[in-house]
Structure formats: structure tokens, C-alpha cells
Amino acid sequence: MSRNQEVGRWGEQAAADYLSAKGYEIIARNVRTPYGEIDLIAEKEGFTIFVEVKARTTSSLGPPEIAVTPRKQQHMVSCAGYYAQQNEIDHWQIDVIAVEKVNGKAKITHFENAI
């Protein structure tokens, strides 16, 4: 496994733990669609939340959320829309969770209904 994959898995686990602690139910991870991958799918209060996780262990490249480019946003919308249609989901949103390693711990920033 590459360093980037390790950081990605660490970030996804930190995001899943954060969401679970906030009352979300994680229903799927790393779901592949014809348009790309959805990192996490969660449910809370009748909504399905598609979550894009961006993780960094250093601040040298800036905060993780800047990696959610307009192109990435379009992929996220396509992925979520496809999954929602295939699974007959009417109420959904896309969130972004940025995970940064600060003093050895995960610092989470949650952008709800980001796209």
C-alpha cells in the first residue's frame, strides 16, 4: 500500500469515527460507480449523506479541502446522483470532511451540504 493510500485510509477511518460519534450511521465505504468512488455513505435523520474525505498529514500543501476542485465536485455530484437513482434515494446531500494530522491526532473539519 502506498503512502497516499495509507493516509487516505487513516483519514476515512477518522471521518467514519467522527460521523458515528455525531449520530450518523455509516452504511457503506469506498463505493464504486461508473463516475468514480464515494468514500463514505452515511444516514442521519432520513437523509443519505455522500461523504468525500480529504486527508493530509502535513500542512505544506495547504488544507485538505482545497483538493476538492471543481472537477472533483462534478465527479462527486455524478457519483452521488447515480447511486441515489440506482437505490431510489430521494433525500441526499454531499458533505466534505477534511482530516489533518495535528500533534499526532486527527483534526476534523466537516463541511455539511458542501456541494
Order of alpha helices (4+ residues) and beta strands (2+ residues): alpha-beta-beta-beta-alpha-beta-beta
